[in-house]
Amino acid sequence: MTLSEHIKEKRKQNGLSQVELAERAGVGLRFIRDLEQGKQTLRMDKVNDVLVLFGEHLGPVRTDMP
């Protein structure tokens, strides 16, 4: 599942419109639309402003890849 799919699913599970999610997260509606459409370049701090509403956050993950 992609980040965009995850956000859209969480929004719908919580009965929120894109407008409501934007207002609660303190980000613009355009940002929510870009996020849900899978835009490749998004500000991580704003993504976390959205994710925190669902008890989640985005951050570095250690991998074993060289």
Stockholm file with secondary structure:
# STOCKHOLM 1.0

chainA/1-66         MTLSEHIKEKRKQNGLSQVELAERAGVGLRFIRDLEQGKQTLRMDKVNDVLVLFGEHLGPVRTDMP
#=GR chainA/1-66 SS CCHHHHHHHHHHHTTCCHHHHHHHHTCCHHHHHHHHTTCSCCCHHHHHHHHGGGTCCCCCCCCCCC
#=GC SS_cons        CCHHHHHHHHHHHTTCCHHHHHHHHTCCHHHHHHHHTTCSCCCHHHHHHHHGGGTCCCCCCCCCCC
//
